Amino acid sequence: MRLNIQFSFHNLILPVNYNHIIQAFILDLIDDAQYRSFVHNEGFSYEKRKYKLFSFSRLKGKFSLNRKDKTIEFSDNVSLKISSHDKNLIQYCADSLLFKDDFELLGQKINVEKLEYDDLEIKSDKIKVKTLSPITVYSTIVQNSSKKTIYFSPNDDNFSKLIRENLIKKYLAYYDSYLPNEISNDEFVIKEADQKGSKMIITKYQNFIIKGWHGVFEIQGNPSLLKIGYDSGFGAKNSQGFGLVEVI
C-alpha cells in the first residue's frame, strides 16, 4: 500500500542529499510513540536481520540546483510517494496528513494539497517497472582486516540473486511462516528493459556513500514476492529512500 502526496509551499530549499530529511519526516508522521519506535528501531525480524518494510520516492517537481551550496530548490508543487507492506504505517501517515495542519521540511512550511491511496494488486508473474528511487544491491566483505562494500550493477548476476534473497527474507520476516514451495522453487529475474540501460546514482546518506541504479526494469517472479518488492522496495536500504518502483 502507498500514499501519493502533493505538497505546496512558498519556498523549499533542501540539501542535494535529502533522503534522511524525508525519512525523519515520515517517522514524525507516526503519532503512536510505541509503533514509531518499532518502525525506527526494530522492524520485522528474520534471523539476525531487521526489515523496516517501507520506502519512499524522490521528490518530484520543478527544481534548480545550486552546485556551489550543494542544494536543490523546488518551485511550485512537489509530489512524494510513501509505500509500505505494513498497512499500519500507511494508516498512521495518512491520518496525520489528513488531520494536521502544519508540516515542515528543514524548517520550511509545506501544505498538503492532495492525498491519494494506492494498493496495487499484482497477479502476474511478470511486471515492467520504472524506479522512483534508485535500486541498490551490495555485499560487505572483509579485506585487509577492514570492511569493504561492493555494489552490484544490473549487469551482474548477483543483482538478481541478491534481490531475490532479500525479498524472500522480507516475506519470512513479515509473515513469520515457512516459505511456500511456489515461491522457493520459482525463478526470479530482474533485468534492464531499456536499451540505453540504467543510470548509476551516487547518493550520500549522512556520512555514507550509496550507489544505486535508476531505470526501467522487467521483473519476473512469484506475485507474492513482487508485491513485497512493490510495497517495500526492491534491493537494500529501502527505509533510507531506495528501491521504490511503479508499474508501467
N, C-alpha and C positions, 0 to 999 in steps of 0.2 A: 504494500500500500504506500502511496505517496501523496504529498501535498504540492500543488503548483501555486506559488505565491507571487504576486506582483506588488512591488513597493514603489512608492513615490517619495520624493524628498526635495528639499531646497538645494542641498549640496551634499555630495558624497565622495570623499577622498579617502582611499584606503592604501595601505602598502601593497605593492605588486603581489607579494606572497601573503594573501589574506585568509588562507584556509583556517588557521587557528582562531581567527575572529568569528568566522561563520560557525565553526564548531562550538565555541563558547556561547554564541547567540542561541543556537539550538538547545543546548543544555539548560540555558536560563529560561527557556520557554516551559520547561517541566516544573510545575508548581509543587508536586509531591516530592519532598526532600529525600524520602527513602528510595523512591523509584529513580530519582535523578542520581543518587549515589550509586545505585545498582548499575545504571547505564554508564556512568562515568568511570567507576572503579572496578566493576565486576564483569558485567555482561554474561553471556551464555557460555558455559564451560564445556570443553571436551578435552579429556586427558589434561595436559598442562597448559593448554591454550584457551584464551578467552576471546569471544567474538561479540562485538557490540551490535552487529546486525543492523546498522543504519549507515547511510551515506548521504551525500548532498552534491548538487551540481556546482559548477562555477556560476558566478553572477552573469546574467545575460542582459546586455543593453549597450547603448552607445557609450563610448568611453574614449579618453585620450590618455596617453602615457607620458609621465614626466620621468625620463630616464635618469636625469641628474638626481632627483629626490627619491627615485625608485618608488613612485606612487602611481596609482591609477585613479582617474577622476571620471565618475559616471555622470551623465547628463540625463535628464528626464526620468524615465522609469527603469527599474531592473526587475528581472524575474529570478526566482530561486526555486529549486525543487529539493524537497526533503523526502527521503524514502527509507522505509524500514520493513523488515519482515515481521516485526513486533508491532501489532496494531495499537498497543497501549501507548507507545512513543508517539505515533502519529496523532492519536486522540488528544494527548496532553498538549502537543504543539498546536493543534487546531483550536483547542479550547482557548489557549492564551491568545492566539492570533485573532480569534473572533471576538473575545470579550474584554481584551485590554486595549487601552488607547495609545499608550506611549511606548515607543520602541526606539532603541538607539543602536547604531553601529559605530564603534570607536568614538562615542560622544556626540554623534551626529543623528539628529532626529529623522526617523523614517516612518512612513504610514503604510498600512496595508490597504491596497486598492482593490485587490481581487484575490480570492482563495478558492481553490478547486481541489476535489479529491480525485484520485485515480487508483483503481485497484484492478490492474490488468490481469486477466486470466490467460494463462499460457497452456494451450492444449497440444500444440505442435512440438515435435522434437527438433525443429529447425527454425531459427529466427535470424533476422538480419537487424543489426543494431548500429547506432552511432553513439559515440561516447559523449556524455555531458560533463564528465571529469575524467582525467587520464586513468588508464588501467596500469597498475604497477605490479610486477611479478619479480620476486627476488629470492635469493638464498643467502644465508650468512655462513661463512666458513672461517676457520681459524688458520691464519697464515703467519708464520714467524711470531708465534705467541700473541698475535693480535687478531681481532675480528675484522673481517672484510665482507662487505656486502656486494653481491654480484647481481645486477639487474639483467633480466632476460627480455629480448625483443620478441615481437610476434613471429619472427622467422626462426626462432629457436624452438626445438621440440619441447623444451622444459616449460615454455609459455603455456601450452595446453595442459601439459601434465600437472603442473603446479596449481593452475586454476581449478582443474577437476578435483584434486586432492583437497584444496581449500573449500570448495563447495560442499564436498562430502562431510568435512568436519563441521561446517556451519549447520548442515542438515542434522547431524547427530547431536550437536550442541543444543539446537533449538527443540528438536522433537524428543531428545533423551530416549532414543529407542534404537533398535537394530536397523541395519541398512537393508531395505528390500532388495531382492535379487534383481529386479528390473532396473535398479539404479546401479548396483555394484557390477553388473555384467554389461552395462550399457556403454557404448562408445561415446566419448566426449571429444569434440574438436572445436577449437576456436581459431579462425584464420582471417586474414585481411580480405575484405571484399572489394576494395578499391585498388585498381591497378597502380595508382600513384603510391599506394602504401600508406602506413600510418606515420604520424609525426611525433617524434620524441619531444616530450615536455619535461623540463627540469624545474622543479619547484623546491623552494626552501621552506620546510615546515619547522618553525622555531630555529633550532641550530642544526637541523639535519637536511641534507640534500636528498631529494627523492626523484627518481626518474620514472616517467610513465609515458603511455602512448595514447594519443588522440587519433581517432579514425573511424572507419566503417568496418564492421566485422560480421562474419557469418558464424553462428554458433550452433553446433549440433549436440544434443544430449537429452537426457530424460527431462520431461517437462517440470518435474518437481525440483530438479537442480537448477533449471533455467529460471524458475520462479524465485528461488532463493537468491540467485545472482541478480535478477532484475530488481528485486526489492531491496537487497542489502548491499549490492555492489559486487562486481567481478574482480578477482585478484585480492591484493592485500591493502591494508591501511584505509579501509572504506570509511571509517568514522573520522578520518582526517581529511576527507573530501576527495577520495579516489575510487574509480571503478564504476561510477553510475552511468547507465546507458538508457536509451529509449529505443523502442522497437520502431523500425521504419518499413 
